Amino acid sequence: MDLAINHKISVIDTGFFKLDGGAMFGVVPKQMWKKLNPPDENNMCTWAMRCLLIETDTRKILVDTGIGNKQDAKFRSHFEPHGEDNLIQSLQNKGCQPEDITDVFLTHLHFDHCGGAVKYDTAGNLVPTFPNATYWTNQRHFDWALQPNPREKASFLKENFVPLQETGLLKFVDIQEEGLSNWIEGIQVEIANGHTEAMMLLHIPYQGKKLIYCADLLPSSYHIGLPYVMSYDIRPLVTMQEKKAFLQKAVKEESILFFEHDPKYSAATIHLNERGRFKIKEYIKI
């Protein structure tokens, strides 16, 4: 990666939602995780849906799109989306209109990551939210999302991504199973298979360092510890292996980690403490 490349990066806040604390922290006892993200009376914790805008000399790239606003009241009652921020307004606050977006990179097709990619138009038809953009996933993950297993079925809502294929705006990243794959504008892609099949993490040159969009390999700074693996993950032991290798490399390279779901912090660097455990070194404001 050419770290001399200097893309402009902006956080795009799309609001908050709630998920069950036990599901988000897996086998970690509540007595431990409730100190990190205190739950409400229904055991639900608040999480961000934080996206990223990458501006290069020729492109405006949006990474993930949040939950969107097209789901019905029953669906929304399960997840309680809330907050003052939304995808379009946050983009406009950065001087960017939906028509300006050239690329939408979808780390994976769970509803809280791609729901904003498609909207209803005034006639009630499902259309791409960003009409001039190329949308990016990968073939293996797209096929997985089209034929979901019972464990993930509720997370893959076809109205969020099938219309992209039908309009011809969807393209597939040419991914490698191991290592980094080159994408565009000096940005690289890493694959993780513990959370879901072929989820994509972005490695982005940023101010002389590497910023990594962690997606759901590390949904928050609270998930740095190796046992902190979500119950949503289809292969939790694979996640632990992926996290360990990922964090070791992040420490060595002094990478900045970007957290999509952390309710407080957008990014941080990490280090190994005196006990050999991964810990936050410094929170970074993007």
C-alpha positions in Angstrom: 0.0 0.0 0.0 1.2 3.5 -0.9 0.9 5.4 2.3 1.8 8.6 0.5 -1.7 8.6 -0.9 -3.8 11.1 1.0 -7.5 10.5 0.6 -10.0 12.7 2.4 -12.0 10.7 4.9 -15.2 11.7 6.7 -17.3 9.9 9.2 -21.0 9.5 8.0 -23.2 9.0 11.0 -26.5 7.3 10.2 -28.0 7.0 13.7 -28.2 4.3 16.4 -30.0 1.1 16.9 -30.4 -1.5 19.7 -29.3 -5.1 19.8 -29.4 -7.7 22.6 -26.4 -7.4 24.8 -25.9 -11.1 25.1 -26.0 -11.6 21.3 -23.4 -8.8 20.9 -21.0 -10.1 23.5 -21.4 -13.9 23.1 -20.0 -16.1 25.9 -18.7 -13.1 27.8 -20.7 -12.9 31.1 -23.1 -10.0 31.5 -21.3 -8.9 34.7 -18.3 -8.0 32.5 -19.9 -6.6 29.4 -22.5 -4.5 31.1 -19.7 -2.2 32.4 -18.7 -1.5 28.8 -22.1 -0.9 27.2 -24.9 -0.8 29.9 -28.1 -2.4 28.7 -31.7 -1.1 29.2 -34.4 -3.0 31.0 -34.9 -5.3 28.1 -31.2 -6.2 27.9 -30.8 -4.1 24.8 -27.6 -2.1 24.2 -27.2 0.9 21.9 -24.9 0.7 18.9 -23.9 3.1 16.2 -24.3 2.6 12.4 -21.2 4.6 11.4 -20.3 4.7 7.7 -17.4 6.3 5.9 -17.0 8.7 2.9 -13.7 8.5 1.0 -13.0 11.3 -1.4 -10.2 10.8 -4.0 -9.3 13.0 -6.9 -11.9 11.2 -9.1 -14.3 9.4 -6.8 -16.6 9.8 -3.8 -16.8 6.3 -2.2 -19.4 5.5 0.5 -18.6 2.5 2.7 -21.7 0.8 4.0 -25.1 2.6 4.3 -26.7 1.8 7.6 -30.2 0.4 8.2 -32.1 2.8 5.9 -35.7 3.8 6.5 -37.8 1.6 4.2 -38.6 -1.2 6.7 -42.0 -1.3 8.4 -42.9 -0.4 12.0 -42.8 -4.0 13.2 -39.3 -4.5 11.9 -38.1 -1.2 13.4 -39.6 -2.0 16.8 -37.2 -5.0 17.1 -34.2 -2.7 16.6 -35.4 0.7 17.7 -33.4 2.9 15.3 -33.0 6.3 16.7 -30.9 9.5 16.8 -30.8 12.8 15.0 -28.4 11.6 12.2 -29.4 9.9 9.0 -27.4 8.8 5.9 -28.5 11.4 3.4 -28.4 14.4 5.8 -24.9 13.3 7.0 -23.7 13.2 3.5 -25.2 16.6 2.7 -23.5 18.0 5.8 -20.2 17.0 4.1 -21.2 18.8 0.9 -22.1 15.6 -0.9 -25.4 14.8 -2.6 -26.6 11.3 -3.4 -26.0 11.9 -7.1 -22.3 12.7 -6.3 -21.5 9.2 -5.0 -19.5 7.2 -7.5 -19.1 4.0 -5.6 -20.8 2.3 -2.7 -18.7 -0.4 -1.0 -20.8 -2.9 1.0 -18.7 -4.8 3.5 -21.5 -7.4 3.7 -25.2 -7.6 3.1 -26.7 -7.7 6.6 -29.5 -5.2 6.9 -27.7 -2.8 9.2 -24.8 -2.4 6.7 -26.7 -2.2 3.4 -30.3 -1.1 4.2 -29.7 2.4 3.0 -28.4 1.2 -0.4 -32.0 1.0 -1.8 -35.0 3.2 -1.2 -38.6 3.6 -2.3 -39.2 6.2 -4.9 -42.4 8.4 -5.0 -44.2 5.7 -7.0 -43.4 3.0 -4.4 -40.7 1.2 -6.4 -37.4 0.0 -5.0 -34.6 2.0 -6.6 -30.9 2.6 -5.8 -30.4 5.4 -3.3 -27.3 6.5 -5.2 -28.3 6.5 -8.9 -24.9 7.2 -10.4 -22.9 4.9 -8.2 -21.4 1.5 -8.8 -22.2 -0.8 -5.9 -19.6 -3.4 -4.8 -19.9 -6.7 -3.1 -18.2 -10.0 -4.0 -19.6 -13.0 -5.8 -19.2 -15.5 -2.9 -20.9 -13.3 -0.4 -23.7 -12.3 -2.8 -24.5 -16.0 -3.5 -24.4 -16.7 0.2 -26.9 -13.8 0.9 -29.3 -15.0 -1.9 -29.5 -18.5 -0.3 -29.2 -17.7 3.4 -28.9 -20.3 6.1 -31.6 -20.3 8.9 -29.2 -18.7 11.3 -28.6 -15.6 9.1 -31.9 -15.5 7.2 -33.3 -12.6 9.2 -30.2 -10.5 8.5 -30.3 -10.8 4.7 -33.3 -8.8 3.4 -33.3 -9.2 -0.4 -35.0 -5.9 -1.0 -31.7 -4.3 0.2 -29.5 -5.8 -2.5 -31.4 -7.6 -5.3 -32.7 -4.4 -6.8 -29.0 -3.4 -7.3 -28.4 -6.4 -9.3 -31.6 -5.9 -11.3 -30.6 -2.4 -12.3 -27.1 -3.5 -13.4 -25.3 -1.3 -10.8 -23.8 -4.1 -8.8 -20.3 -5.3 -9.4 -18.1 -7.9 -7.7 -14.7 -7.2 -6.2 -12.1 -9.7 -7.4 -11.0 -11.0 -4.0 -8.3 -13.3 -2.8 -9.0 -15.8 0.0 -5.8 -14.8 1.8 -3.9 -11.6 2.1 -4.9 -8.3 0.6 -6.6 -7.7 -2.8 -6.2 -4.4 -4.6 -9.4 -2.6 -5.3 -9.3 1.1 -6.5 -7.5 4.3 -5.7 -4.8 2.5 -3.6 -7.5 0.9 -1.4 -7.1 -2.8 -0.5 -9.6 -5.5 0.6 -9.2 -8.2 3.2 -11.7 -11.1 3.6 -13.0 -12.5 6.9 -15.2 -15.6 7.1 -16.1 -15.9 10.8 -19.0 -13.4 11.0 -20.4 -14.3 7.6 -19.1 -15.7 4.4 -16.6 -13.5 2.7 -17.1 -10.2 4.6 -14.8 -7.5 3.3 -12.7 -5.2 5.3 -11.2 -2.1 3.7 -7.5 -1.0 4.1 -7.3 2.7 3.3 -4.2 5.0 3.2 -4.8 7.9 5.6 -2.4 10.6 6.7 0.6 8.4 6.3 -0.9 5.5 8.1 -3.3 2.7 7.3 -6.9 3.0 8.4 -8.9 -0.3 8.4 -12.7 -0.3 8.2 -13.2 -3.3 10.5 -16.9 -4.0 9.7 -18.1 -6.8 12.0 -14.8 -8.5 12.7 -14.4 -5.7 15.3 -17.8 -4.0 15.6 -16.6 -1.8 18.5 -13.7 -1.1 20.7 -15.4 -3.3 23.3 -14.6 -6.3 21.0 -10.8 -6.0 21.1 -10.5 -8.9 23.6 -10.3 -12.2 21.8 -13.2 -13.9 23.7 -15.5 -11.0 22.8 -17.2 -12.5 19.8 -20.8 -11.9 18.8 -23.3 -14.7 18.9 -24.4 -13.6 15.4 -21.1 -14.9 14.0 -21.6 -18.1 12.0 -18.1 -19.4 12.8 -17.1 -17.9 16.2 -13.9 -19.9 16.5 -12.8 -18.7 13.0 -13.6 -15.2 14.2 -11.2 -15.6 17.1 -8.4 -16.9 14.8 -9.0 -14.0 12.4 -9.1 -11.4 15.2 -5.8 -12.6 16.7 -4.0 -12.5 13.3 -5.6 -9.2 12.4 -4.8 -7.5 15.7 -1.2 -8.8 15.7 -0.7 -7.2 12.3 -2.5 -4.0 13.4 -0.2 -3.6 16.3 2.9 -4.2 14.2 1.8 -1.7 11.5 0.3 0.8 13.9 -2.9 0.8 12.0 -5.9 2.9 12.8 -9.0 0.7 13.4 -12.4 2.2 12.4 -15.4 0.9 14.4 -18.7 0.8 12.6 -20.9 0.1 15.7 -19.1 1.6 18.6 -21.6 4.0 20.3 -18.8 6.4 21.4 -15.6 6.0 19.5 -15.1 6.0 15.8 -11.4 4.8 15.7 -8.4 3.8 17.8 -5.0 2.3 17.7 -4.1 -0.7 19.8 -1.1 -2.2 21.6 -0.2 -5.3 23.6 -0.1 -4.6 27.3 2.3 -6.1 29.8 0.1 -9.2 30.1 0.2 -9.8 26.4 -3.4 -8.7 25.9 -4.7 -6.4 23.1 -5.8 -3.1 24.5 -6.7 0.4 23.2 -3.6 2.5 22.9 -5.3 5.8 21.8 -8.7 6.8 20.6 -8.5 8.7 17.2 -10.9 11.3 16.0 -11.6 11.0 12.3 
